[in-house]
């Protein structure tokens, strides 16, 4: 897609949550995480690319000692639907015996998150918790996956902004937007 086409997609999209609303949700998430993990010395892992903005904005709100790392595992590869999980980068910090907090942009079906959690358990983490900016509301979720910290619940639409992309673009949009039907 060209930058002009992306601008057209963005112009047709609908703003669902403003930057101020999202920032308020991040404040609430951070308050809950601060209570839960303050004495756990957690390893906070950003799930790339989607979790980048959530992790960056949330990390500065966490007021306890922690280590940051990232992993890159994807099912989408620039498309609008997922395939098999492709690992690009594993965390560089040992997970053995650690309290792990996984940060991501959205909890949709949960297939990617489920596989990442399985990996973390195989690496010997002491505990694992998950935090997502958005929890998409529908009945297609993986049955054994739950999220511990949620910023906002959203309708079942294709979204972009705050880390979520449309064909590898628009992750940097300051708000949560729904794609117009014609762009799906």
Secondary structure in CASP SS format (residue, H / E / C, confidence):
PFRMAT SS
TARGET T0000
AUTHOR 0000-0000-0000
METHOD secondary structure of the structure
MODEL  1
X C 1.00
X C 1.00
X H 1.00
X H 1.00
X H 1.00
X H 1.00
X H 1.00
X H 1.00
X H 1.00
X H 1.00
X H 1.00
X H 1.00
X C 1.00
X E 1.00
X E 1.00
X E 1.00
X E 1.00
X E 1.00
X H 1.00
X H 1.00
X H 1.00
X H 1.00
X H 1.00
X H 1.00
X H 1.00
X H 1.00
X H 1.00
X H 1.00
X H 1.00
X H 1.00
X H 1.00
X H 1.00
X H 1.00
X H 1.00
X H 1.00
X H 1.00
X H 1.00
X C 1.00
X C 1.00
X C 1.00
X C 1.00
X C 1.00
X E 1.00
X E 1.00
X E 1.00
X E 1.00
X E 1.00
X E 1.00
X C 1.00
X C 1.00
X H 1.00
X H 1.00
X H 1.00
X H 1.00
X H 1.00
X H 1.00
X H 1.00
X H 1.00
X H 1.00
X C 1.00
X C 1.00
X C 1.00
X C 1.00
X C 1.00
X C 1.00
X C 1.00
X E 1.00
X E 1.00
X E 1.00
X E 1.00
X E 1.00
X E 1.00
X E 1.00
X E 1.00
X C 1.00
X C 1.00
X C 1.00
X C 1.00
X C 1.00
X C 1.00
X C 1.00
X C 1.00
X C 1.00
X C 1.00
X C 1.00
X E 1.00
X E 1.00
X E 1.00
X E 1.00
X C 1.00
X C 1.00
X C 1.00
X C 1.00
X C 1.00
X C 1.00
X C 1.00
X C 1.00
X C 1.00
X E 1.00
X E 1.00
X E 1.00
X E 1.00
X E 1.00
X E 1.00
X E 1.00
X E 1.00
X E 1.00
X C 1.00
X C 1.00
X C 1.00
X H 1.00
X H 1.00
X H 1.00
X H 1.00
X H 1.00
X H 1.00
X H 1.00
X H 1.00
X H 1.00
X H 1.00
X H 1.00
X H 1.00
X C 1.00
X C 1.00
X C 1.00
X C 1.00
X E 1.00
X E 1.00
X E 1.00
X E 1.00
X E 1.00
X E 1.00
X E 1.00
X E 1.00
X E 1.00
X E 1.00
X C 1.00
X C 1.00
X C 1.00
X C 1.00
X C 1.00
X C 1.00
X C 1.00
X C 1.00
X C 1.00
X C 1.00
X C 1.00
X C 1.00
X E 1.00
X E 1.00
X E 1.00
X E 1.00
X E 1.00
X E 1.00
X C 1.00
X C 1.00
X C 1.00
X C 1.00
X E 1.00
X E 1.00
X E 1.00
X C 1.00
X C 1.00
X E 1.00
X C 1.00
X E 1.00
X C 1.00
X C 1.00
X E 1.00
X C 1.00
X C 1.00
X C 1.00
X C 1.00
X C 1.00
X E 1.00
X E 1.00
X E 1.00
X E 1.00
X C 1.00
X C 1.00
X H 1.00
X H 1.00
X H 1.00
X C 1.00
END
